[in-house]
Amino acid sequence: MHSNTPSSIQHPSVGLGSATAFAMAVAVAGVVLDLGTRLELDVAVVYGIPLVVAAFSRSRRLLWALMAVLTLATFVTYALQVPPGAFELREALFVNRILDAVALLVTACLVHAWMTSLDMREVQARQLADRTGTWNSPTICSLHTKRRSSVRTRISLAAGRRRRRRAPGRRASLTPSRMTYAIR
């Protein structure tokens, strides 16, 4: 699907409030669900979803704040659910929570890189539009084609000059259709 906007994710001024509220609602729902389930069910696996939803707000501050809060929630819910005296560092359920925290960090880094690339793409599209106008207009497309053929002509003329310099016994004669060489 093609749109006139440079990216499918909206700029912060357009949907910051709704995207932020939705990301936070999904995060709260995930934590409440995690607190309401048994310890053996690792609901913290889905904590990455609010991070992806936060990308639509284009707010890096929201992204990293959610990552920190959800990482903390991963271990707090574990601590609240584990029976007293049953904690061990090598326990499988605790190792799962550590892996959940690592997955949150990796997801946040990938979403951050994605948001950065979208910002760069948007800036480049704006700069291109400032220099040339819109690329969708037929005038701009025909100018681009003319420029390309003009560049090809200049390159072929330069190549002909190089050949003439290398072949001192030849002299160039120019015809309207092409450049030909005549022996002296």
Summary of the structure (lengths in Angstrom):
residues: 184
radius of gyration: 30.4
end to end distance: 61.9
largest distance: 103.0
contacts: 452
relative contact order: 0.09
helix: 72%
strand: 5%
